[in-house]
Amino acid sequence: MTESIPRRASLEVLRAEASDELAVLIQERLRGGEDPWEFMEDLPSIDELVVFLLRAENIKANDGVRPNSARHYRVLRQIALEYPELTKTVWGMLGERRHRRWDPTVADAS
């Protein structure tokens, strides 16, 4: 079963939206008194935000059911196929084992 990601916008538009979102995240943390030297490394990149946005849309299209680890892998792999410029980011996200606060928790329901 192929889980197609509907192309709702060009990658440039998605990156612009992610850039705006990242700017808001930074602004909120600065207004909260946080030191940027302490939190900037923890923030996702623009492309990571784009991948998470596309993943969230897939979850919403699946009636809000969070994916198990196998489906998470398939969804991210499909994002890489649909948006080839995100391939390096997707594979990096699939292979990384760092635990940032914004990382999605994948509940394994298998």
LOROZA-131082 format. One line per field, with one value per residue: residue number from 1; residue in three letters; x, y negated, z negated of N, C-alpha, C, O in turn. Coordinates in nm, 4 decimals, decimal comma, m for minus. Layout:
% residues N
zagu (NUM|...)
kollum (ALA|...)
n.px (X|...)
n.py (Y|...)
n.pz (Z|...)
ca.px (X|...)
ca.py (Y|...)
ca.pz (Z|...)
c.px (X|...)
c.py (Y|...)
c.pz (Z|...)
o.px (X|...)
o.py (Y|...)
o.pz (Z|...)
This chain:
% residues 110
zagu (1|2|3|4|5|6|7|8|9|10|11|12|13|14|15|16|17|18|19|20|21|22|23|24|25|26|27|28|29|30|31|32|33|34|35|36|37|38|39|40|41|42|43|44|45|46|47|48|49|50|51|52|53|54|55|56|57|58|59|60|61|62|63|64|65|66|67|68|69|70|71|72|73|74|75|76|77|78|79|80|81|82|83|84|85|86|87|88|89|90|91|92|93|94|95|96|97|98|99|100|101|102|103|104|105|106|107|108|109|110)
kollum (MET|THR|GLU|SER|ILE|PRO|ARG|ARG|ALA|SER|LEU|GLU|VAL|LEU|ARG|ALA|GLU|ALA|SER|ASP|GLU|LEU|ALA|VAL|LEU|ILE|GLN|GLU|ARG|LEU|ARG|GLY|GLY|GLU|ASP|PRO|TRP|GLU|PHE|MET|GLU|ASP|LEU|PRO|SER|ILE|ASP|GLU|LEU|VAL|VAL|PHE|LEU|LEU|ARG|ALA|GLU|ASN|ILE|LYS|ALA|ASN|ASP|GLY|VAL|ARG|PRO|ASN|SER|ALA|ARG|HIS|TYR|ARG|VAL|LEU|ARG|GLN|ILE|ALA|LEU|GLU|TYR|PRO|GLU|LEU|THR|LYS|THR|VAL|TRP|GLY|MET|LEU|GLY|GLU|ARG|ARG|HIS|ARG|ARG|TRP|ASP|PRO|THR|VAL|ALA|ASP|ALA|SER)
n.px (0,0845|0,0770|0,1482|0,0587|0,1717|m0,0102|0,0655|0,0616|0,1759|0,4504|0,7943|0,9378|0,7423|0,6595|0,8983|0,9169|0,6948|0,7784|1,0042|0,8911|0,7511|0,9645|1,0871|0,8898|0,8980|1,1553|1,1289|0,9325|1,0710|1,2824|1,1413|1,0510|1,2679|1,4794|1,8138|1,9631|2,1969|2,1724|1,9484|1,9335|2,0641|1,8980|1,6722|1,4725|1,5816|1,4959|1,4210|1,3739|1,1509|0,9725|0,9467|0,8268|0,5872|0,4680|0,4490|0,2712|0,0428|m0,0107|m0,0750|m0,3057|m0,4698|m0,5090|m0,7069|m0,6030|m0,4577|m0,1688|0,1347|0,2717|0,6054|0,6856|0,5049|0,5653|0,8256|0,7635|0,6035|0,7831|0,9721|0,8165|0,7742|1,0326|1,0465|0,8470|0,9340|1,2203|1,4365|1,4334|1,5344|1,7919|1,7578|1,5367|1,6425|1,8453|1,6938|1,5626|1,7730|1,8919|1,9623|1,9318|1,7671|1,5612|1,3533|1,1411|1,1198|0,9198|0,7228|0,7023|0,4586|0,4640|0,2435|0,2291)
n.py (0,1178|m0,2047|m0,5115|m0,7957|m1,1291|m1,4102|m1,6643|m1,9732|m2,2180|m2,3991|m2,3179|m2,5449|m2,7196|m2,5737|m2,5786|m2,8525|m2,8907|m2,7308|m2,8698|m3,1073|m2,9998|m2,9064|m3,1494|m3,2583|m3,0748|m3,1253|m3,3950|m3,3755|m3,2289|m3,3998|m3,6192|m3,4959|m3,5048|m3,3329|m3,2256|m3,2645|m3,1289|m2,8966|m2,7652|m2,7622|m2,5531|m2,3444|m2,3801|m2,2839|m2,2492|m2,4412|m2,2645|m2,0324|m2,1167|m2,1408|m1,8708|m1,7703|m1,9144|m1,8087|m1,5442|m1,5758|m1,6532|m1,4143|m1,2548|m1,3866|m1,3391|m1,0738|m1,0450|m1,1492|m0,9545|m0,8577|m0,7486|m0,4134|m0,2845|m0,1593|m0,2633|m0,5326|m0,5363|m0,4650|m0,6835|m0,9024|m0,8171|m0,8252|m1,1001|m1,1803|m1,0683|m1,2100|m1,4714|m1,5256|m1,6964|m1,6987|m1,4617|m1,4059|m1,5295|m1,3851|m1,1197|m1,1687|m1,2368|m0,9979|m0,8338|m0,9476|m0,9622|m1,1453|m1,3243|m1,5622|m1,8206|m1,8696|m1,6463|m1,3938|m1,1684|m0,8373|m0,6152|m0,2819|m0,0762|0,1780)
n.pz (0,0000|0,1031|m0,0383|0,0588|0,0648|0,0859|0,3128|0,2131|0,2380|0,3820|0,3175|0,2566|0,1574|m0,0661|m0,2112|m0,2593|m0,4268|m0,6413|m0,7185|m0,8119|m1,0303|m1,1863|m1,2479|m1,4127|m1,6257|m1,7245|m1,7984|m2,0014|m2,1962|m2,2525|m2,3548|m2,5808|m2,7375|m2,6977|m2,6310|m2,3222|m2,2532|m2,3856|m2,2863|m2,0042|m1,8626|m1,9173|m1,7679|m1,4871|m1,1427|m0,8470|m0,6380|m0,7907|m0,9331|m0,7192|m0,6441|m0,8782|m0,8686|m0,6367|m0,7222|m0,9335|m0,7922|m0,6631|m0,8822|m0,9685|m0,7462|m0,7833|m0,9701|m1,2060|m1,3329|m1,4868|m1,3425|m1,3575|m1,4085|m1,1673|m0,9771|m1,0051|m0,9003|m0,6320|m0,5550|m0,5780|m0,3931|m0,1607|m0,1453|m0,0806|0,1744|0,3098|0,2851|0,3921|0,3238|0,0518|m0,0297|m0,1492|m0,3985|m0,4998|m0,5159|m0,6957|m0,9194|m0,9648|m1,0337|m1,2549|m1,6053|m1,7985|m2,0563|m2,0440|m2,1815|m2,0065|m1,8518|m1,7003|m1,8865|m1,8350|m1,8598|m1,8909|m1,7614|m1,6782)
ca.px (0,0000|0,1561|0,0872|0,0970|0,1629|m0,0616|0,1485|m0,0254|0,2489|0,5880|0,8894|0,9732|0,6351|0,6688|1,0152|0,8832|0,6076|0,8605|1,0906|0,8058|0,7245|1,0878|1,1034|0,7955|0,9520|1,2697|1,0752|0,8662|1,1714|1,3535|1,0509|1,0433|1,3910|1,5797|1,9396|1,9706|2,3118|2,1341|1,8386|1,9357|2,1015|1,7881|1,5627|1,4833|1,6146|1,3805|1,3781|1,3153|1,0149|0,8905|0,9171|0,7287|0,4603|0,4126|0,4139|0,1497|m0,0681|m0,0405|m0,1440|m0,4409|m0,5441|m0,5351|m0,7964|m0,5290|m0,3919|m0,0236|0,1895|0,3679|0,7391|0,6911|0,4335|0,6464|0,9323|0,7048|0,5587|0,9001|1,0298|0,7311|0,8050|1,1582|1,0183|0,7649|1,0127|1,3585|1,5316|1,4285|1,5834|1,9019|1,6993|1,4547|1,7274|1,9123|1,5971|1,5346|1,8903|1,9450|1,9175|1,9296|1,6322|1,5279|1,2178|1,0409|1,1127|0,7915|0,7242|0,6337|0,4027|0,4634|0,1181|0,2295)
ca.py (0,0000|m0,3263|m0,6238|m0,9134|m1,2590|m1,5031|m1,7836|m2,0883|m2,3402|m2,3762|m2,3123|m2,6833|m2,7723|m2,5022|m2,6311|m2,9872|m2,8719|m2,6776|m2,9795|m3,1936|m2,9288|m2,9063|m3,2855|m3,2723|m2,9961|m3,1994|m3,5153|m3,3352|m3,1882|m3,5207|m3,6939|m3,4214|m3,5278|m3,2285|m3,2635|m3,1985|m3,0391|m2,7704|m2,6942|m2,7628|m2,4211|m2,2507|m2,4060|m2,2113|m2,3277|m2,4715|m2,1419|m1,9428|m2,1661|m2,1047|m1,7271|m1,7528|m1,9677|m1,7079|m1,4281|m1,6130|m1,6478|m1,2736|m1,2088|m1,4437|m1,2686|m0,9396|m1,0665|m1,1864|m0,8392|m0,8684|m0,6269|m0,3294|m0,3089|m0,1158|m0,3612|m0,6550|m0,5162|m0,4707|m0,8208|m0,9847|m0,7710|m0,8780|m1,2437|m1,1901|m1,0375|m1,3176|m1,5944|m1,4755|m1,7868|m1,6727|m1,3259|m1,4058|m1,5630|m1,2718|m1,0079|m1,2110|m1,2293|m0,8568|m0,7698|m1,0123|m0,9125|m1,2518|m1,3440|m1,7022|m1,8349|m1,8737|m1,5193|m1,3268|m1,0408|m0,7396|m0,5080|m0,1583|m0,0060|0,3080)
ca.pz (0,0000|0,1131|m0,1071|0,1348|0,0002|0,1866|0,3309|0,1970|0,2708|0,4244|0,2073|0,2229|0,0727|m0,1932|m0,2827|m0,3058|m0,5430|m0,7506|m0,7624|m0,8941|m1,1554|m1,2640|m1,2996|m1,5244|m1,7365|m1,7798|m1,8633|m2,1256|m2,2943|m2,2928|m2,4435|m2,7061|m2,8115|m2,6762|m2,5674|m2,1912|m2,2494|m2,4471|m2,2195|m1,8576|m1,8119|m1,9392|m1,6747|m1,3593|m1,0239|m0,7603|m0,5703|m0,8904|m0,9575|m0,6033|m0,6552|m0,9856|m0,8192|m0,5462|m0,8048|m1,0071|m0,6975|m0,6425|m1,0030|m0,9638|m0,6413|m0,8354|m1,0842|m1,3253|m1,3933|m1,4792|m1,2819|m1,4299|m1,3539|m1,0272|m0,8952|m1,0117|m0,8022|m0,4975|m0,5278|m0,5515|m0,2660|m0,0545|m0,1357|m0,0053|0,3143|0,3657|0,2808|0,3956|0,2585|m0,0922|m0,0540|m0,2461|m0,5282|m0,5444|m0,5571|m0,8178|m1,0289|m0,9920|m1,0903|m1,3744|m1,7348|m1,8980|m2,1072|m2,0652|m2,2359|m1,9003|m1,7799|m1,7216|m1,9566|m1,7519|m1,9413|m1,8129|m1,7890|m1,6104)
c.px (0,0888|0,0802|0,1334|0,0756|0,1101|0,0256|0,0581|0,0429|0,3884|0,6784|0,9297|0,8694|0,6394|0,7866|0,9885|0,7926|0,6872|0,9529|1,0135|0,7791|0,8477|1,1133|1,0115|0,8472|1,0676|1,2215|1,0108|0,9678|1,2529|1,2687|1,0340|1,1710|1,4987|1,7010|1,9512|2,0902|2,2763|2,0258|1,8484|1,9724|1,9882|1,6742|1,5819|1,5247|1,4860|1,3295|1,3205|1,1726|0,9222|0,8512|0,8122|0,5917|0,3927|0,3709|0,2848|0,0270|m0,1085|m0,1153|m0,2884|m0,5272|m0,5801|m0,6173|m0,7220|m0,4590|m0,2416|0,0344|0,2749|0,5022|0,7508|0,6212|0,5074|0,7577|0,8774|0,6626|0,6786|0,9676|0,9485|0,7530|0,9319|1,1367|0,9417|0,8414|1,1606|1,4606|1,5345|1,4872|1,6923|1,8494|1,6197|1,5423|1,8061|1,8208|1,5651|1,6512|1,9392|1,8867|1,9244|1,7850|1,6119|1,3859|1,1108|1,0317|0,9788|0,8117|0,6417|0,5886|0,3926|0,3411|0,1148|0,2303)
c.py (m0,1238|m0,4412|m0,7518|m1,0405|m1,3563|m1,6282|m1,9052|m2,2176|m2,3030|m2,3747|m2,4531|m2,7459|m2,7051|m2,5531|m2,7713|m2,9802|m2,8242|m2,7865|m3,0769|m3,1301|m2,9282|m3,0450|m3,3097|m3,1958|m3,0695|m3,3210|m3,4814|m3,3001|m3,3079|m3,6045|m3,6268|m3,4326|m3,4222|m3,2840|m3,1906|m3,1040|m2,9020|m2,6952|m2,6849|m2,6261|m2,3204|m2,2686|m2,3262|m2,3057|m2,3556|m2,3424|m2,0400|m1,9869|m2,1312|m1,9570|m1,7038|m1,8060|m1,8649|m1,5824|m1,4554|m1,6091|m1,5037|m1,2167|m1,2598|m1,3712|m1,1266|m0,9489|m1,0913|m1,0724|m0,8529|m0,7380|m0,5463|m0,3484|m0,2668|m0,2161|m0,4942|m0,6484|m0,5297|m0,6121|m0,9100|m0,9456|m0,8251|m1,0283|m1,2630|m1,1614|m1,1507|m1,4500|m1,5567|m1,5662|m1,7663|m1,5360|m1,3214|m1,4351|m1,4460|m1,1581|m1,0426|m1,2007|m1,0843|m0,7894|m0,8285|m0,9527|m1,0211|m1,2775|m1,4905|m1,7092|m1,8274|m1,7428|m1,4521|m1,1974|m0,9449|m0,6264|m0,3842|m0,0759|0,1320|0,4242)
c.pz (0,0000|0,0490|m0,0402|0,0540|0,1052|0,1930|0,3242|0,2355|0,3182|0,3015|0,1636|0,1304|m0,0647|m0,2765|m0,3354|m0,4290|m0,6641|m0,8055|m0,8512|m1,0303|m1,2454|m1,3247|m1,4190|m1,6467|m1,8049|m1,8564|m1,9979|m2,2338|m2,3420|m2,3874|m2,5785|m2,7885|m2,7923|m2,6020|m2,4339|m2,1789|m2,3053|m2,3694|m2,0679|m1,7987|m1,8242|m1,8395|m1,5463|m1,2470|m0,9457|m0,6949|m0,6684|m0,9228|m0,8422|m0,6112|m0,7638|m0,9453|m0,7283|m0,6220|m0,8813|m0,9159|m0,6694|m0,7618|m1,0030|m0,8609|m0,6841|m0,9641|m1,2153|m1,3952|m1,3748|m1,4264|m1,3783|m1,3602|m1,2072|m0,9357|m0,8932|m0,9069|m0,6601|m0,4606|m0,4965|m0,4204|m0,1479|m0,0356|m0,0542|0,1428|0,3822|0,3762|0,2763|0,3253|0,1072|m0,1290|m0,1601|m0,3873|m0,5839|m0,5943|m0,6833|m0,9381|m1,0637|m1,0632|m1,2208|m1,5009|m1,8411|m1,9373|m2,1411|m2,1185|m2,1278|m1,8231|m1,8053|m1,7986|m1,8735|m1,8423|m1,8553|m1,8515|m1,7250|m1,7065)
o.px (0,1669|m0,0370|0,2353|m0,0249|0,1785|0,0552|m0,0135|m0,0241|0,4366|0,6417|0,9531|0,9044|0,6247|0,7752|1,0330|0,8117|0,6661|0,9763|1,0647|0,7839|0,8366|1,1560|1,0512|0,8408|1,0756|1,2681|1,0327|0,9513|1,2883|1,3183|1,0062|1,1804|1,5990|1,6906|1,9493|2,0850|2,3430|2,0126|1,7762|1,9175|1,9832|1,5885|1,6948|1,5050|1,3806|1,2096|1,2271|1,0836|0,8063|0,7355|0,7189|0,4899|0,2734|0,2691|0,1990|m0,0804|m0,2269|m0,2090|m0,3814|m0,6448|m0,6712|m0,5986|m0,7721|m0,4062|m0,1922|m0,0120|0,3407|0,5105|0,8200|0,6728|0,5114|0,7804|0,9373|0,6836|0,6760|1,0144|1,0055|0,7506|0,9386|1,2010|0,9679|0,8157|1,2206|1,5607|1,6278|1,4892|1,6849|1,8923|1,6332|1,5193|1,8307|1,8637|1,5428|1,6311|2,0194|1,7755|1,9229|1,6929|1,6415|1,3078|0,9995|0,9447|0,9292|0,9091|0,5244|0,6704|0,3193|0,3356|0,0095|0,2307)
o.py (m0,1448|m0,4646|m0,8094|m1,0565|m1,3826|m1,6898|m1,9358|m2,3172|m2,1917|m2,4246|m2,4767|m2,8168|m2,7715|m2,5688|m2,8056|m3,0555|m2,8715|m2,7934|m3,1230|m3,1976|m2,9473|m3,0559|m3,3747|m3,2466|m3,0747|m3,3473|m3,5513|m3,3380|m3,3160|m3,6549|m3,6928|m3,3757|m3,4224|m3,3765|m3,0676|m3,0083|m2,8030|m2,5738|m2,6052|m2,5872|m2,2223|m2,1811|m2,3039|m2,4269|m2,2997|m2,3147|m1,9679|m1,9032|m2,0959|m1,9222|m1,6260|m1,7485|m1,8379|m1,5211|m1,3678|m1,5663|m1,4741|m1,1388|m1,1853|m1,3448|m1,0658|m0,8691|m1,0584|m1,0900|m0,8591|m0,6297|m0,6003|m0,4220|m0,3335|m0,2498|m0,5612|m0,7448|m0,5978|m0,6557|m0,9852|m1,0317|m0,8662|m1,0779|m1,3514|m1,2230|m1,1836|m1,5303|m1,5556|m1,5171|m1,8116|m1,4990|m1,2400|m1,3722|m1,4114|m1,1054|m0,9562|m1,1609|m1,0522|m0,6985|m0,7664|m0,8997|m0,9916|m1,2543|m1,5358|m1,6154|m1,7826|m1,7287|m1,4526|m1,1257|m0,9701|m0,5511|m0,3829|m0,0149|0,1954|0,5397)
o.pz (m0,0929|0,0786|m0,0783|m0,0152|0,2040|0,0907|0,4195|0,2629|0,2973|0,1951|0,0451|0,0361|m0,1673|m0,3981|m0,4449|m0,5245|m0,7758|m0,9262|m0,9533|m1,1332|m1,3665|m1,4397|m1,5157|m1,7587|m1,9277|m1,9673|m2,0968|m2,3498|m2,4596|m2,4882|m2,6786|m2,8973|m2,8637|m2,5216|m2,4311|m2,1016|m2,2754|m2,3848|m2,0080|m1,6956|m1,7500|m1,8277|m1,5025|m1,2558|m0,9759|m0,6963|m0,6333|m0,9381|m0,8640|m0,5875|m0,7439|m0,9839|m0,7423|m0,5899|m0,8923|m0,9581|m0,6538|m0,7448|m1,0337|m0,8860|m0,6278|m1,0560|m1,3228|m1,5050|m1,2622|m1,4620|m1,4673|m1,2618|m1,1302|m0,8291|m0,7900|m0,8337|m0,5768|m0,3474|m0,3990|m0,3458|m0,0468|0,0770|0,0313|0,2279|0,4978|0,4659|0,1688|0,2729|0,0408|m0,2464|m0,2522|m0,4840|m0,7013|m0,7031|m0,7675|m1,0463|m1,1804|m1,1436|m1,2905|m1,5016|m1,9606|m1,8590|m2,2516|m2,1026|m2,1554|m1,7372|m1,9179|m1,7759|m1,8457|m1,8950|m1,7565|m1,9582|m1,7184|m1,6637)
